[in-house]
Structures are given as C-alpha cells and as structure tokens.
Amino acid sequence: MSISPFTKAQLLPQEETLEIAREKGELFIGIPKETYFQEKRICLTPDAVAAVVSNGHRVLIEKGAGIEAGFSDANYSDSGALLTSDTDKVFACPIILKVEPPTIEEIKLIKPKSVIISALQLKTRKKSYFEALAKKKITALAFEFIKDEDNGYPAVKALSEIAGTAAVLIAAELMVNAEKGNGLLFGNISGVPPVEVVVIGAGTVGQFAARSAIGLGANVKVFDSSITKLRKLQNNLGQTIYTSTIQPKNLLKALRRCDVAIGAVRGNNRSPVIVSKTMVENMKKGAVIIDVSVDMGGCFETTEMTTHDKPTVIKNGVIHYGVPNIPARYPKTASISISNIFTPYLLNISEYGGIENAIRFDSGLKNGLYFYRGILTNKAVGDWFDMPYSDLNLLIF
C-alpha cells in the first residue's frame, strides 16, 4: 500500500478566496484655476490639501486658483501643495479636480487616460464635449451624481443648503437696496406685522429657505405637490408652519399677500412653470421673487436669467432675481462645503489603490462615473444626446 504525501485534511477541497488585494496608491492631483464666468470656487481648501498631502499624495495647484474663495497661494503652499503658473502642467496631472466641467480647449491639454472629477451640468453640455472625452480615453466623474450611504446626493444637497439659505438673505437685501424695493426689514419687530414669505418646493432648497426665513422672524408658507415632502419638511423644521399642496386658488391668495416668493421646484428636463404671468401681476409692487430653479428654466413664467453683476429685473413692479449659480456668490462657504465632500472620496480612492478599485468597492462613487476610459457609461447622458452607452458592470470586472 502506497503512502500519500498529503494528509486527509489537505486532500479535502478548500474554499478559494477571490478578495482583491487593496494596495494604497499615491495620487497626483491637479487643481487648475477656474476660467468660467463668475466662478470663484475651488474644490479643496488648504486644510483639505493638508489632509491629502499628509496621506502621502501630491497636489499641484495653479497659482491664484483659490484667491477669489479667500485662500491665498501661501495658504496652499503652507499646507504642502505644489504651486505653478503653468496651466499645461496642472492639466497634465493624472487626476484633475475642477468645479466647472473642463472646456474643449482644456480637454486638449489633458493627457490621455486621465481622470477628471468635476460637475457635469448636463443641461449646459454639448455633444462635442463628450466626443472630446472619448477621443482622449478619459475617465470622468460628475460630483452631482455621486451618492452617499443614505442614497442621497451629497454635493447637490450641500449646494442646495447654501442656495436655500442665500435666497432669504438675498431677498432681505433686495427689499431694502433694490430700485423700487419696499423698505421692509426681515425681522420680528414688536408691533410690526412680520414679512410674508412663500416658498414653492419642499426639497432641500425649500427647507433651508423656510428655516432661514423663520429664523429671521418671517411668516412662512410652503407649497409642494408632495404631501410626503411637506411632512418631512415640518419634521425637519421641528415646528408647525403653513403648508399646502399646489392649488392655484390657495397659491394665488398667498402670492397676493407675500413680500417674498422663492421658487425651488426641480423637474426632470425642465422645472414646471407653477406661477403664471397673471399671478405675478397680482403680486404687491416691490415684492421680491427669487427663482432658484432658473438654471432649469424657472418655475415663475416671468423669470429671466440674470448675472451676479446685474442680478435683478423689474416686471409689473415686482423685483425678479434670476441668477443661476447662487452658491458662487458665497465662494468661501461653497468651497469648504465642496471640499468636505471631495476629501473623503480622494482618500478612499487612494486607500483602494486607484479609481478602478474604488469604483468596484464604492457603489456611490460608481454612480458618479459617466465616462470610463473614453466609453460613455451613463444612461441619462446617452438618452439626452442620443449617444451609445455601455453598462459599467460589463467594463469593470
């Protein structure tokens, strides 16, 4: 009888482990200066850069990139960032971080197979943008598509919080400073009837607008077509306020009396027009409209897109504010908010050993990917531009 060189236990079938080994990867991140009109924000604050650098990564920042957000070149240099005035050098980095999507000219500077993390702003893109990404075999992530563990969109939420709060502060300024403003103070002054505010839309923007207006002593009415959203808003505010579904009769009555109306309703392709021209004609002279949905067409029929330089238009005696990028008015706050979201993702990408492994392990990050090595992977983009797209799961094994 021959003796086996193996024990009985060794001959039993063993489970095969297929866990992918995680190796930390060093990141080299480039942050160019934003060139888009009135864009003053930057993706990483000096504190965030210090955290990224202390984890063994390199950050190359174009000189002056953070100045308009209140961060000097010295702040970044002290935090361990490398600084350069050579734009081409920044765009040559393997990972590029931007607030606004890169322009066609900027894409030409990017090296093939690089990674871009920025906003996408789908409604403002052209087909040529995606064709340029495909040509360079670029991997691109849109921060407004990235999901968190609660299945929410953290970047959208953060900027919506700023937009909602800012809408009330802007209205308070316009009521006093704008031409034909009615000179009312946002504040619960004894013996003086409070300012009346109507908020249309009970999402994050609506909630933060309502919270700020209540904090300043205003009388607030919130309208939304979703009872669930109205209920959630009341719970989050922790107090009972006037809420109503969107019914023309109730809405018209509230708009006639209000001093400020804030529009915060999003749609799939365009915001629904909820307030007609006739309703606006019935509003008080000197009342203020802040249409936060203006980037999607606006929910007031009379809304006109304006800029931070000339933010208001007066129609029927009503002051209309139609600036599409409200958070850019507060670049420091917005930059800190964006930076708080970016930093953990960057550290995770390095922890997982690069973007590909990070996408395998993090489904929220995977949701933000719309281009993978020059192949379109996002259905919404494919449908919008009538372009072929591939399922990411078939590309990443």
C-alpha positions in Angstrom: 0.0 0.0 0.0 1.5 3.4 -1.1 1.5 6.2 1.5 0.1 9.5 0.3 2.4 12.6 0.8 -0.8 14.6 1.8 -2.8 14.4 5.0 -6.5 13.6 4.7 -7.3 17.3 5.6 -5.1 18.6 2.8 -6.9 16.4 0.3 -10.3 18.0 1.2 -11.5 20.7 -1.3 -10.6 24.1 0.0 -12.6 27.4 -0.4 -11.0 29.7 -2.9 -10.7 33.3 -1.8 -11.1 35.9 -4.5 -10.9 39.1 -2.5 -8.9 41.7 -4.5 -5.9 42.8 -2.6 -6.1 46.5 -1.7 -2.9 48.4 -2.2 -2.6 52.0 -1.3 -2.0 54.1 -4.3 -0.3 57.5 -4.4 -2.4 60.2 -6.1 -1.1 63.1 -8.1 -4.0 65.7 -8.2 -4.1 68.8 -10.3 -6.3 71.8 -9.5 -6.5 74.4 -12.2 -7.8 78.0 -11.9 -11.5 78.2 -12.8 -12.0 80.2 -16.0 -15.8 80.0 -16.3 -17.6 83.4 -16.0 -18.1 84.4 -12.3 -16.9 81.0 -11.0 -14.9 81.8 -7.8 -15.0 78.4 -6.0 -12.2 75.9 -5.6 -12.5 72.1 -4.9 -10.1 71.8 -2.0 -9.5 74.1 0.9 -5.9 74.4 2.3 -7.0 72.2 5.3 -8.2 69.5 2.9 -4.9 69.7 0.9 -3.0 69.3 4.2 -5.1 66.1 4.9 -4.5 64.7 1.4 -0.7 65.5 1.4 -0.2 64.0 4.9 -1.6 60.8 3.5 1.3 60.7 1.0 -0.3 62.3 -2.1 0.8 65.3 -4.2 -1.4 68.2 -5.1 -0.4 70.7 -7.8 -2.4 73.9 -7.8 -2.4 76.7 -10.4 -1.3 80.0 -8.8 -4.3 82.2 -7.9 -6.8 79.3 -8.1 -8.1 79.9 -4.5 -7.8 83.7 -4.2 -11.4 84.6 -5.0 -12.6 82.0 -2.5 -10.4 83.6 0.2 -7.5 81.2 0.1 -4.0 82.6 -0.8 -1.2 80.8 -2.6 0.7 81.0 0.7 -2.1 79.1 2.4 -1.8 76.3 -0.1 1.9 76.3 0.0 1.9 76.0 3.8 -0.5 73.1 3.5 2.0 71.2 1.4 0.7 71.9 -2.1 2.9 72.4 -5.1 2.2 75.7 -7.0 2.7 76.5 -10.6 1.7 79.3 -13.0 1.9 76.8 -15.9 -1.7 75.8 -16.7 -0.5 73.0 -19.0 1.4 71.4 -16.2 -1.7 71.2 -14.0 -3.8 69.7 -16.8 -1.0 67.1 -17.3 -1.8 65.6 -13.8 -3.3 62.0 -13.8 -6.3 63.3 -11.7 -7.8 66.7 -12.3 -10.2 68.3 -9.8 -12.5 71.1 -11.0 -15.7 72.8 -10.0 -16.9 73.6 -13.5 -16.6 71.0 -16.3 -13.4 71.5 -18.4 -13.8 73.4 -21.7 -12.9 71.8 -25.1 -9.6 73.8 -25.0 -8.9 72.5 -21.5 -9.6 68.9 -22.6 -7.0 69.3 -25.3 -4.4 69.9 -22.5 -5.4 66.7 -20.6 -3.3 63.7 -21.1 -4.9 60.5 -22.5 -6.4 58.1 -19.9 -6.5 60.8 -17.2 -9.3 61.1 -14.6 -11.5 64.2 -14.3 -13.7 64.9 -11.2 -15.9 67.9 -11.7 -19.5 69.0 -12.0 -21.2 67.8 -15.3 -24.1 70.3 -15.6 -25.8 68.0 -18.2 -28.2 70.7 -19.5 -25.3 73.0 -20.5 -23.2 70.4 -22.2 -22.8 69.9 -26.0 -22.2 66.6 -27.8 -18.7 67.8 -28.7 -17.7 67.8 -25.0 -18.3 64.0 -24.8 -16.7 63.4 -28.1 -13.5 65.2 -26.8 -13.5 63.0 -23.7 -13.9 59.8 -25.8 -11.0 60.8 -28.0 -8.7 61.1 -25.0 -10.0 57.9 -23.4 -10.7 59.9 -20.3 -12.4 58.5 -17.1 -14.8 61.2 -15.8 -16.9 61.5 -12.6 -19.6 64.1 -12.0 -19.8 65.1 -8.4 -23.6 65.8 -8.6 -24.2 62.1 -9.5 -22.1 60.7 -6.6 -24.3 59.1 -3.9 -23.7 58.7 -0.2 -24.6 55.8 2.1 -28.1 57.1 2.6 -28.6 57.0 -1.2 -28.7 60.8 -1.4 -26.6 63.2 -3.5 -24.2 64.9 -1.0 -22.9 67.6 -3.4 -26.3 68.6 -4.6 -27.6 68.6 -1.1 -24.7 70.8 0.2 -25.1 73.4 -2.6 -28.9 73.3 -2.2 -28.5 74.1 1.5 -26.4 77.2 0.6 -28.9 78.2 -2.2 -31.9 78.0 0.2 -30.3 80.0 3.0 -28.8 82.5 0.5 -32.2 83.0 -1.2 -33.6 84.5 2.0 -30.5 86.7 2.7 -30.6 88.0 -0.9 -34.3 88.8 -0.6 -33.6 90.7 2.6 -31.0 92.8 0.8 -33.2 93.4 -2.3 -36.2 94.6 -0.2 -34.1 97.5 1.1 -31.5 98.1 -1.6 -33.1 97.3 -4.9 -34.6 100.0 -7.1 -38.3 100.1 -6.2 -37.7 97.9 -3.1 -40.4 98.3 -0.4 -38.0 99.1 2.5 -39.1 96.2 4.7 -36.8 94.6 7.4 -36.7 90.9 7.7 -37.1 90.6 11.5 -39.8 90.1 14.1 -40.1 93.7 15.3 -42.6 94.2 18.1 -45.9 95.7 16.8 -44.9 95.4 13.2 -46.6 92.7 11.1 -43.9 90.1 10.0 -42.6 89.8 6.4 -44.7 87.2 4.5 -42.7 84.6 2.6 -44.0 82.0 0.1 -41.7 79.0 -0.6 -42.6 76.9 -3.6 -40.9 73.5 -3.3 -40.3 71.5 -0.1 -36.9 69.9 -1.1 -33.6 70.8 0.5 -33.6 74.4 -1.0 -37.1 75.0 0.2 -36.4 73.6 3.7 -33.3 75.8 4.2 -35.1 78.8 2.8 -38.0 78.2 5.2 -35.6 77.7 8.2 -33.7 80.9 7.4 -36.9 82.9 6.9 -38.4 81.6 10.2 -35.1 82.4 12.0 -35.4 86.0 10.8 -39.0 86.2 12.2 -40.9 85.9 8.9 -44.3 84.3 8.4 -43.6 81.4 6.1 -46.0 79.4 3.8 -44.6 76.3 1.9 -46.2 74.8 -1.2 -45.4 71.5 -2.8 -47.3 68.8 -4.8 -45.9 66.1 -2.5 -47.5 65.6 0.9 -44.6 63.4 1.9 -42.1 66.2 1.3 -44.3 68.7 3.2 -44.5 66.3 6.1 -40.7 65.7 6.1 -40.1 69.5 6.0 -42.3 70.1 9.0 -40.5 67.3 10.9 -37.1 68.7 10.0 -38.0 72.2 11.0 -39.4 70.9 14.3 -42.4 73.2 14.2 -45.7 73.6 12.6 -45.9 76.0 9.7 -48.5 76.7 6.9 -48.1 74.0 4.3 -50.3 73.4 1.2 -50.4 71.3 -1.9 -50.0 73.4 -5.1 -53.6 74.6 -5.8 -53.9 77.8 -7.9 -56.6 79.3 -5.6 -54.5 78.9 -2.4 -51.2 79.8 -4.1 -52.7 83.0 -5.7 -54.1 84.1 -2.3 -50.6 83.6 -0.7 -48.7 85.3 -3.5 -51.0 88.4 -3.4 -50.1 88.9 0.3 -46.5 87.9 0.3 -43.4 90.2 0.3 -41.0 87.4 -0.9 -41.6 84.4 -3.2 -38.9 81.7 -3.5 -39.2 79.2 -6.3 -37.4 75.9 -5.6 -39.0 73.3 -7.8 -36.9 70.9 -9.9 -38.1 68.9 -12.9 -36.6 66.1 -14.9 -35.7 68.1 -18.0 -37.2 71.4 -17.1 -38.7 73.0 -14.0 -42.5 73.1 -14.2 -44.0 76.6 -14.5 -46.1 77.0 -11.4 -46.6 80.7 -11.2 -48.1 82.3 -14.3 -47.6 85.8 -15.5 -51.1 86.7 -14.3 -50.3 85.5 -10.8 -47.2 87.8 -10.8 -49.3 90.7 -12.0 -51.4 90.2 -8.9 -48.4 90.5 -6.5 -47.6 93.5 -4.4 -45.4 96.3 -6.0 -41.9 96.0 -4.6 -42.3 92.3 -3.8 -39.3 90.1 -4.5 -39.1 86.8 -6.5 -36.0 84.6 -6.1 -36.2 81.8 -8.7 -33.6 79.2 -7.6 -34.8 76.9 -10.4 -33.8 79.4 -13.1 -31.0 77.1 -14.3 -33.7 74.6 -15.3 -36.0 77.2 -16.9 -37.5 78.6 -13.7 -40.9 78.0 -12.0 -42.1 81.6 -12.5 -43.3 82.3 -16.0 -41.8 85.8 -15.8 -38.3 84.7 -14.7 -35.3 85.9 -16.8 -31.8 84.6 -16.3 -29.5 87.3 -14.9 -25.9 87.5 -13.7 -24.2 88.4 -10.3 -23.2 91.8 -11.9 -26.8 92.7 -12.8 -28.9 90.3 -10.7 -32.4 91.8 -10.9 -35.1 92.6 -13.5 -38.3 94.5 -12.6 -41.5 93.3 -14.2 -45.0 94.5 -13.2 -43.4 96.3 -10.3 -42.0 93.0 -8.9 -38.3 92.5 -8.4 -37.1 89.3 -10.1 -33.8 87.7 -9.1 -32.7 85.1 -11.7 -29.0 84.3 -11.1 -28.5 80.6 -11.8 -25.4 79.9 -9.7 -26.3 81.3 -6.2 -23.7 79.4 -4.3 -20.9 81.1 -6.3 -21.9 84.3 -4.6 -20.5 82.8 -1.4 -17.3 81.2 -2.8 -15.6 80.5 0.6 -18.6 78.7 2.2 -19.3 76.8 -1.1 -15.6 75.8 -1.4 -15.5 74.5 2.2 -18.7 72.6 1.6 -17.5 71.0 -1.7 -14.1 70.3 -0.1 -15.8 68.4 2.8 -17.4 66.1 0.2 -14.3 65.6 -2.0 -11.7 64.9 0.6 -13.0 61.5 2.0 -13.6 60.3 -1.6 -10.0 61.2 -2.6 -8.6 59.4 0.5 -10.9 56.4 -0.3 -9.6 56.3 -3.9 -6.0 56.0 -2.6 -7.0 53.5 0.1 -8.5 51.2 -2.6 -5.4 51.6 -4.8 -6.8 53.8 -7.5 -10.1 54.8 -9.1 -10.9 51.4 -10.6 -10.8 49.5 -7.4 -12.6 52.4 -5.6 -15.4 52.1 -8.1 -15.6 48.3 -7.5 -15.9 48.8 -3.8 -17.9 52.0 -3.5 -21.3 51.9 -5.3 -21.9 55.6 -4.5 -18.7 56.7 -6.3 -19.5 54.3 -9.1 -22.8 56.2 -9.6 -20.8 59.3 -10.3 -18.9 57.8 -13.2 -20.2 58.8 -16.6 -17.2 58.1 -18.8 -14.8 55.1 -18.4 -11.6 55.2 -20.5 -13.4 57.0 -23.3 -16.6 54.9 -23.1 -19.9 56.6 -22.1 -21.4 54.7 -19.2 -24.3 56.9 -18.1 -27.8 56.2 -19.5 -29.1 59.8 -18.8 -26.3 61.3 -20.8 -26.8 58.7 -23.6 -30.5 59.4 -23.8 -30.1 63.2 -23.7 -27.5 63.3 -26.5 -28.7 60.2 -28.4 -25.3 58.6 -27.9 -24.5 54.9 -27.4 -23.5 53.9 -23.9 -22.2 50.8 -22.2 -23.1 49.2 -18.9 -20.2 49.9 -16.5 -20.5 46.4 -14.9 -19.5 44.9 -18.2 -16.4 47.1 -18.4 -15.2 46.6 -14.8 -14.9 43.1 -13.6 
